Amino acid sequence: MPPFRTKKEAFDWLSSGEKTIDVRKGKPFRGEVAVYLSGQRVLRLKIAKTETGILGSIVRADNFKLIIPSALNFEEAIAYLHMLYGQCNDGIFTAYYVKKT
């Protein structure tokens, strides 16, 4: 699996365990371990499962805090992802459910 470049804020959330679902644009990569890079820092997390679909089907009211911990509501989480990926209503996304090994 290729390494995922990650913003410092998201890297910190993943490191602390606040963020346990990482949403990426595109179809899932194969592999059991996700590798995250932020500057010189490297983090390896086990992929427990993946979920693929449109953004609105993988980011939901019951899981948005696990994707964007700073979001106060579902709409803020979607807005954050739109900031990262642009207007992405029709694309395929993959949610990686990760945990520390």
C-alpha positions, 0 to 999 in steps of 0.5 A: 500500500502506498503511503498516505500524505497527511496534514499535521492536524489529521496526523495528530488525530490518528496518532492520538486515536481520536480519528479512527476512520480515514476517508480518501478519494478513490477506490481502496488500496490493498494491504493490511497496514496504512502508512501515514506521512506528515513531514518526517513523521511516520505512523503505521496503523492496522486496517480493520476494514474498508468501506467504499461509496459516495461521500454521503454514504460513508460519512454519516451522523453516527461516525463523522466525529471519528473522521473529523474530530474537530467537527461539531456536526455532520455538515462541518465534517463534510465541509472539511472534506470538501476543503480537502477534495473540492466539490466531490459529491459524485466521486468514489471514496474509501473509508479506512477503519484503522487502529493501532497495532 
